[in-house]
């Protein structure tokens, strides 16, 4: 009798375990098999204010989400039913927590380092003042390891001076840690940035990756960063 109860008990628990397993196998999320892309590009002229866009791809044909899907960026919720979205303008180089939801289905991505070029500084001359046609040496943050300068863009900050600015297409990297940039001949205070790229000269501007801190619920997560140093300020003295 006891053996029969034991057998029935084992059979019952085996049946419960099988039902639980089958329930787990049947569960799925609209984010299964999807890839979340975060795009950010440099503004022309360079600005300390930026924004990024996101796109969800993969899954079923077209956008797998319903019209009521949402995307929260650092706690602010936006519509995400089209599988596309964008952040509000931001300053500096903060981190972001992105949370996509469609009913009970959820996925998250945490990112940082979207604007690594803000860490670039003028190494010399001290104070950022240089004679017309001289050079400035700027630091290259570690995020640009292995990259070289492509060109520098100078924009006159004066509202009354008609001289707009210039480009320098021949900056040189001295040791991989700094870049030497020729400044304009026209005396003025300029906001300038340096586009970075890969390859051997002539170097072409490319795409660098931001910092992907976490990726949960999506099959893949991709993060771009702005591929330029600055903006910084330099004064060309008379």
Phi, psi and omega per residue, in radians:
X1 nan -0.849 3.132
X2 -1.094 -0.627 3.123
X3 -1.145 -0.654 3.133
X4 -1.170 -0.714 3.099
X5 -1.104 -0.717 3.111
X6 -1.080 -0.749 3.135
X7 -1.104 -0.767 3.134
X8 -1.146 -0.653 3.108
X9 -1.108 -0.759 3.112
X10 -1.113 -0.709 3.135
X11 -1.113 -0.689 3.133
X12 -1.123 -0.809 3.136
X13 -1.153 -0.574 3.078
X14 -1.138 -0.690 3.125
X15 -1.163 -0.744 3.118
X16 -1.078 -0.766 3.133
X17 -1.078 -0.684 3.137
X18 -1.147 -0.709 3.121
X19 -1.110 -0.735 3.117
X20 -1.100 -0.742 -3.133
X21 -1.113 -0.745 3.140
X22 -1.153 -0.628 3.111
X23 -1.126 -0.710 3.122
X24 -1.143 -0.701 -3.129
X25 -1.156 -0.495 -3.083
X26 -1.453 -0.199 -3.104
X27 -1.309 2.524 3.118
X28 -2.686 2.840 3.128
X29 -2.218 2.604 3.085
X30 -1.139 -0.258 3.132
X31 -1.611 -0.051 3.103
X32 -1.065 2.331 3.092
X33 1.305 0.167 -3.107
X34 -1.707 2.832 3.062
X35 -2.203 2.312 3.140
X36 -1.798 2.123 -3.130
X37 -1.933 2.328 3.018
X38 -1.997 2.142 -3.099
X39 -1.977 2.383 3.017
X40 -2.537 2.353 -3.110
X41 -2.254 2.726 -3.113
X42 -1.308 2.490 3.077
X43 -1.474 2.650 3.084
X44 -2.127 2.021 -0.074
X45 -1.217 2.894 -3.110
X46 -1.040 2.560 -3.094
X47 -2.374 2.710 3.053
X48 -1.448 -0.108 3.086
X49 -1.880 2.238 -3.091
X50 -2.362 2.991 3.017
X51 -2.651 2.826 3.121
X52 -2.283 2.821 3.072
X53 -2.109 2.760 3.132
X54 -2.307 2.657 3.090
X55 -2.519 2.327 3.068
X56 -1.746 2.198 -3.130
X57 -2.238 2.769 3.104
X58 1.737 -2.798 -3.102
X59 1.259 -2.398 3.119
X60 -1.349 3.092 3.123
X61 -1.126 2.282 -3.080
X62 1.311 -2.831 3.139
X63 -1.340 2.160 -3.089
X64 -1.398 -0.039 -3.034
X65 -1.634 2.740 3.079
X66 -1.454 2.948 -3.106
X67 -1.137 -0.346 -3.105
X68 -1.618 0.076 3.139
X69 -1.103 2.600 -3.110
X70 -2.300 2.772 3.032
X71 -2.302 2.100 3.085
X72 -1.739 2.230 3.102
X73 -2.032 1.930 -3.069
X74 0.892 0.710 3.043
X75 1.588 -0.215 3.094
X76 -1.649 2.189 -3.009
X77 -1.683 2.372 3.136
X78 -2.240 2.731 3.031
X79 -1.120 2.497 -3.128
X80 -2.419 0.334 -3.113
X81 -1.166 -0.328 3.114
X82 -1.607 -0.007 -3.072
X83 1.198 0.255 3.084
X84 -2.300 2.653 3.116
X85 -2.882 3.090 -3.120
X86 -2.643 2.668 3.111
X87 -1.507 2.876 2.931
X88 -1.290 2.763 3.075
X89 -1.031 2.495 3.128
X90 -2.424 2.793 3.099
X91 -2.007 2.778 3.119
X92 1.330 -2.675 -3.086
X93 -2.357 1.088 -3.059
X94 -1.395 3.019 3.003
X95 -1.642 2.807 -3.107
X96 -2.387 2.421 3.014
X97 -1.914 2.087 -3.132
X98 -1.935 2.225 -3.124
X99 -2.234 1.941 3.115
X100 -1.684 2.433 -3.116
X101 -2.493 2.451 3.032
X102 -2.505 1.650 -3.009
X103 1.170 -2.228 3.123
X104 -1.471 -0.144 -3.133
X105 -1.465 2.301 -3.103
X106 -2.435 2.679 3.069
X107 -2.649 2.631 -3.052
X108 -2.396 2.643 3.059
X109 -2.554 2.239 3.083
X110 -1.968 2.292 -3.050
X111 -2.361 2.831 3.075
X112 -2.749 3.075 3.052
X113 1.139 0.641 -3.137
X114 -1.366 -0.372 -3.111
X115 -2.256 1.102 -3.052
X116 -1.157 -0.389 -3.107
X117 -1.188 -0.230 3.082
X118 -1.151 -0.293 3.111
X119 -1.392 -0.102 3.118
X120 -1.264 2.482 3.124
X121 -2.384 2.816 3.054
X122 -1.415 2.025 3.136
X123 -1.385 -0.723 3.095
X124 -2.720 2.615 -0.002
X125 -1.291 2.687 3.114
X126 -1.073 2.276 -3.131
X127 1.628 -0.180 3.081
X128 1.181 0.503 3.072
X129 -1.969 2.294 -3.035
X130 -2.527 2.668 3.129
X131 -1.294 2.750 3.117
X132 -0.952 2.314 3.124
X133 1.373 0.040 3.117
X134 -1.388 -2.857 -3.110
X135 -2.302 2.725 2.976
X136 -2.143 2.573 3.073
X137 -1.919 2.169 -3.108
X138 -2.038 2.602 3.108
X139 -1.369 2.662 3.101
X140 -1.990 1.951 -3.139
X141 -1.050 2.754 -3.064
X142 -1.081 -0.414 3.129
X143 -1.078 -0.362 -3.114
X144 -1.768 0.441 -3.138
X145 -0.957 2.224 3.122
X146 1.504 -0.072 3.129
X147 -1.712 2.786 3.133
X148 -2.190 2.722 3.077
X149 -1.146 2.470 3.070
X150 -1.757 -0.918 3.078
X151 -2.791 2.835 3.059
X152 -2.059 2.447 3.128
X153 -2.038 2.183 -3.137
X154 -1.930 2.268 3.109
X155 -2.172 2.157 -3.132
X156 -1.132 2.249 -3.121
X157 -1.510 -0.118 -3.106
X158 -1.326 2.459 3.092
X159 -1.582 -0.138 -3.074
X160 -1.997 -0.344 3.134
X161 -1.415 2.225 -3.083
X162 -1.335 -0.253 -3.139
X163 -1.300 2.102 -3.016
X164 -1.393 -0.815 -3.082
X165 2.671 -2.805 -3.101
X166 -2.818 3.003 3.049
X167 -2.049 2.564 3.009
X168 -2.091 1.944 -3.094
X169 -1.678 0.240 -3.111
X170 -2.308 0.719 3.077
X171 -1.212 2.641 -3.129
X172 -2.170 2.486 3.062
X173 -1.640 2.277 -3.068
X174 -1.466 -0.783 -3.065
X175 -2.507 0.237 -3.080
X176 1.498 -0.244 3.133
X177 -1.821 -0.346 -3.130
X178 -2.416 2.835 3.070
X179 -2.305 2.417 3.123
X180 -1.776 2.169 -3.019
X181 -2.137 2.319 3.060
X182 -1.425 2.343 -3.120
X183 -1.651 2.883 3.120
X184 -1.129 2.825 3.070
X185 -1.382 -0.441 -3.048
X186 -1.389 2.159 3.119
X187 -1.127 2.231 3.124
X188 3.112 2.973 3.000
X189 -1.726 2.201 -3.041
X190 -2.064 2.485 2.875
X191 -1.663 2.184 -3.070
X192 -2.338 2.716 3.083
X193 -2.368 2.805 -3.112
X194 -2.200 2.015 3.093
X195 -1.303 2.392 -3.109
X196 -1.952 2.734 -3.117
X197 -2.772 -3.137 -3.079
X198 -2.017 2.885 3.043
X199 1.740 3.137 3.067
X200 -1.631 2.686 -3.121
X201 -0.917 2.361 -0.006
X202 -1.310 2.236 -3.125
X203 -1.342 2.459 3.109
X204 -1.965 2.465 -3.125
X205 -1.176 2.399 -3.087
X206 -2.244 -2.652 -3.124
X207 -2.182 2.355 3.055
X208 -2.004 2.799 -3.089
X209 -1.637 2.492 2.962
X210 -1.439 -3.026 -3.118
X211 -1.650 2.017 3.064
X212 -1.583 1.922 -3.073
X213 -1.515 -0.599 3.098
X214 -2.790 2.700 3.120
X215 -2.601 1.843 -3.061
X216 -2.231 2.211 3.105
X217 1.687 -0.566 3.020
X218 -1.488 2.661 3.053
X219 -1.269 -0.625 -3.137
X220 -2.540 2.662 3.039
X221 -2.326 2.373 3.134
X222 -2.255 2.402 -3.081
X223 -2.316 2.186 3.056
X224 -1.721 2.757 3.061
X225 -2.270 2.796 3.130
X226 -1.275 2.236 -3.023
X227 -1.670 0.953 3.103
X228 -2.640 2.691 3.073
X229 -1.603 2.471 3.084
X230 1.721 -2.842 0.153
X231 -1.336 2.682 3.094
X232 -2.271 2.903 3.133
X233 -1.978 2.360 3.070
X234 -2.393 2.482 3.108
X235 -1.963 2.097 3.046
X236 -1.580 1.969 -3.044
X237 -1.422 2.659 3.119
X238 -1.124 nan nan
